[in-house]
Amino acid sequence: MPRTHARLAGVAVHMPETVRTAAETERRVAAAGTGFSPPPGLVRRLTGVERLHVMPDDWQASDLAAAAARKLLAETGTDPESIDLLVFAAASQDMIEPATSHMVAAHLGLRCPVFDVKNACNSVLNALETAHALIAQGSYRRILIACGESPSRAVRWSVPDLRTYLASIPGYTLSDAGAALLVERSAAPGILGFGFTADSRCWNVGTLASGGSANPRGDEHTYFRLDGVGLRRAFEQLGPGILDETLDRLGVGWQDMAAVCVHQVSKPYLDELTGRFGLPEDKITVTVTEHGNAASASLPLQLVRAVESGRAGVGDLVALVGLAGGISMGMSVIRL
């Protein structure tokens, strides 16, 4: 019996029209009335983030995902009724219950099975692996992955002092974004493979602690918290082994890639990681400076920009390299 393969049939992103600059962020913190004024330009100097996107006040994560999905379905000429499964993949969610995939399906008028995949900024990459496996085993023919990241709702504006401000800076770089990927059964392999690893002992380096059994209530837990030094140390200890092993197993190298998409937390850390892990700098499309840290929508955003710029096209190999709190690291190699 012929082996069943899967391909990435399309990808689209939705970036909200409202843009907030780093300078506007500083002014808003200063206007909170705590008596603290942020040092001018500190966010930009530490992170390289110039601006980011903010969704409308009456939108949710599901609206972002649905907007990207509508764009994808239109661009690929896909009949919504041909979707066999919808997977919502994001660090964000509309609410604890039900799964956000239900809201996205309702927005799109879909009546197929749905579920959520959640693993911080690797959510989309893990959903892609899940879709690939489900198609390979013959369960579905066409799967829509929809992502909606809404971290602007977890930003601390009332900051009493510099120490609190420094701890809050990662939140000032997070961007709202939507993304969608279409994965289909194919005669030839398009998605070549994956590799993942994790060090879950480091789960507490980045948290948004509210809403679960640990902290069901309390405003203090509704703000994103990141130990940047701890996160960097954790990824350094994890090392690039899983990336090298995956490339070797698939029989390809960085030199074979038209584009390499790497999750981007900040520009300085992207530069450091590129050198430490031996990633090809000339194949990376930098998005974090102009669009902020788009969480798990970051990889689709970079892939779309690589295609739009002509860096990658049909038949080319691309690599998606994911880094996520928890912590986890992984990659996929795809022939477009």
C-alpha positions, -999 to 999 in steps of 0.1 A, spaced: 0 0 0 15 34 -10 26 56 20 4 86 27 23 119 27 13 155 37 22 189 23 19 224 34 -7 237 9 -8 273 21 0 298 49 -14 332 57 -11 357 85 -32 385 98 -15 414 116 -38 439 132 -38 474 117 -32 492 150 5 496 157 21 506 190 56 519 190 82 514 218 80 551 225 42 549 228 46 521 253 69 542 274 44 571 274 16 549 284 35 534 313 44 570 324 8 581 321 -4 553 346 2 578 374 24 557 397 52 583 397 75 561 377 88 573 343 105 547 321 141 555 309 136 567 272 144 541 246 152 512 270 128 487 254 142 494 220 178 492 232 173 459 251 151 441 226 154 458 192 116 459 189 105 492 173 68 485 170 41 458 174 5 451 165 -25 454 188 -59 439 180 -92 458 184 -107 460 219 -137 439 210 -116 411 194 -104 378 209 -77 353 200 -103 334 179 -110 365 158 -73 368 149 -72 331 140 -104 334 119 -92 364 100 -60 346 90 -80 315 81 -104 334 59 -74 349 41 -58 315 36 -90 299 23 -95 327 -2 -59 327 -14 -58 289 -19 -93 287 -33 -103 262 -7 -139 253 0 -145 255 38 -167 224 36 -136 204 24 -119 210 58 -119 177 77 -104 190 109 -97 224 126 -68 227 151 -64 259 170 -28 263 180 -16 292 202 -2 302 236 -33 324 238 -70 314 242 -104 330 244 -112 313 278 -103 282 298 -134 263 285 -144 255 259 -115 249 235 -109 280 214 -111 259 183 -149 259 187 -150 297 186 -128 297 155 -150 271 138 -181 291 146 -166 322 131 -158 303 99 -191 284 98 -172 250 99 -189 218 112 -158 195 112 -141 181 143 -119 205 163 -94 206 191 -67 228 206 -29 223 207 -11 244 232 27 245 239 36 282 243 54 296 213 58 261 197 20 256 195 19 260 157 49 238 152 35 211 174 1 214 156 19 210 123 35 178 135 1 166 148 -16 174 114 12 156 95 8 125 117 -30 124 114 -29 127 76 -1 101 74 -22 76 93 -52 82 71 -75 99 96 -80 131 76 -73 146 41 -73 183 48 -65 200 81 -67 237 89 -44 250 116 -55 284 130 -35 305 154 -46 336 173 -21 352 197 -35 380 219 -7 388 244 -16 425 245 -42 416 272 -14 404 295 6 436 296 13 455 329 8 492 326 9 503 362 46 500 371 58 514 404 96 512 399 125 503 376 128 467 389 91 460 380 96 477 347 126 456 337 106 424 347 77 436 325 97 445 294 92 411 277 55 418 278 60 451 260 75 433 230 46 408 225 25 413 194 -11 403 186 -12 382 154 -32 356 136 -19 328 114 -33 299 94 -18 269 77 -34 244 54 -21 208 55 -32 183 28 -27 147 19 -3 144 -11 13 118 -33 48 130 -26 63 142 7 61 179 13 66 180 50 98 160 53 100 156 91 103 170 126 125 168 157 117 180 192 132 181 226 124 197 260 138 204 294 106 207 316 126 214 347 128 250 334 90 255 331 90 285 355 113 308 335 83 322 317 47 321 330 13 337 326 0 322 358 -37 331 360 -68 310 351 -57 276 361 -59 256 393 -27 272 407 -40 308 405 -77 308 395 -80 345 405 -59 376 412 -48 404 390 -11 399 398 -11 366 380 -26 380 348 7 396 336 32 378 315 64 371 335 97 361 319 131 355 334 152 364 303 185 353 318 170 320 329 155 314 295 187 321 277 206 298 301 181 270 296 184 271 258 221 273 260 221 241 281 197 224 257 220 233 228 215 227 191 217 190 192 181 183 182 185 206 152 217 189 140 201 154 146 170 163 127 189 176 97 212 145 97 182 122 99 165 139 70 196 141 49 197 178 45 218 208 58 213 244 64 229 251 31 200 234 14 174 258 28 160 287 9 148 302 42 152 294 79 124 307 101 134 310 138 112 320 167 122 356 175 120 369 211 143 399 206 168 410 180 199 407 203 189 371 213 182 362 177 218 373 168 232 354 198 213 323 190 222 324 153 259 324 161 257 299 190 236 273 170 254 279 137 222 291 119 227 307 85 222 344 91 216 352 54 186 329 52 167 344 82 140 369 77 140 393 107 104 402 118 108 409 155 120 445 150 89 457 130 63 432 142 74 423 178 74 388 193 43 372 177 45 341 199 35 310 180 25 330 150 61 341 146 71 311 123 42 315 99 48 352 98 84 347 88 75 321 62 50 344 46 75 372 45 101 349 30 78 339 2 66 375 -4 102 387 -7 111 360 -32 135 343 -8 116 311 -9 91 296 -34 75 265 -48 99 235 -46 123 252 -21 132 237 12 125 257 43 132 251 80 110 261 109 129 263 142 108 267 173 118 279 208 92 280 235 88 284 273 85 253 292 111 249 278 110 232 244 128 233 211 120 218 178 122 221 140 105 210 108 118 208 73 93 214 45 94 215 8 71 242 -4 
